């Protein structure tokens, strides 16, 4: 009986680890995508492209564009 409880605990622990790893990977991918978009927006701003044109062409939110502008300062 004790062995089966230990096995159940180990299985639950492994499932938790896998779930956490998957969630972390997903969050990492999302952060990487946003970082890439911010880099592109920053480069466009450095080239003097207007905010309205960047918003029109890229389709990003104005909040994300503002975040890119703040990173320039």
N, C-alpha and C positions, 0 to 999 in steps of 0.2 A: 504494500500500500504506500509506504513511504517513497519507494522508487517511482511509482506512478505519479505521485505529487511532485517529486523533483523533476520528472520528465515534463509534466504539464507546465511547471514554472519556467523551465528552460525553453519550451516551445513558445510560451507567451512572451518571454524576454526576446527571443529571436524575431517574433512577429513585430514586436515594438521597435526593435532595431531596424528591421527592414522598412517599416513604415516611416520611421524618422529619417532614414537614409534617402528614401524616395522623396519625401517632403523637402529635405534639404537640397537635393539635386534640382528639384523643380524651382525652388526659390532662387537657387544660384543661377539657373538659366535665365530666369526673369530679370534678375539684377544685371546679368551680363548684357541682355538685350537693351535694357534701359541705358546702361553705360555706353553702349555703341551708338544709340540714338542721340544721346547727349553729346557725344564726340562729333557726330555729323552736324548737329545743330550749332555747336560751338564753332566749327569750321565755317559754316555758312555765315554766321554772325561776324566772324573775323574778316570775311570777304566783303562785308558791307551789304549783304542781302537784307532786304527789308523784312520786318516781322510779318507783315501781312502776306508777303510772297512765300516766306518759309512755311507759314501756317497753311496756305492754300496748296502748295506743292507736296508737303510732307504729310499733312493731315494730323499732325500731332496736336495735343491740347495746348492751350495758351499757358497753362500751369507748367508744363514741361519745358516750353520755350523760355519761360521766366527763370526756371531752374538753370537752364543752360546759360542765360545771361548773367545770372549771379555767379556762376563758376568762372566767368571772365574777370571778375573783379577781385 
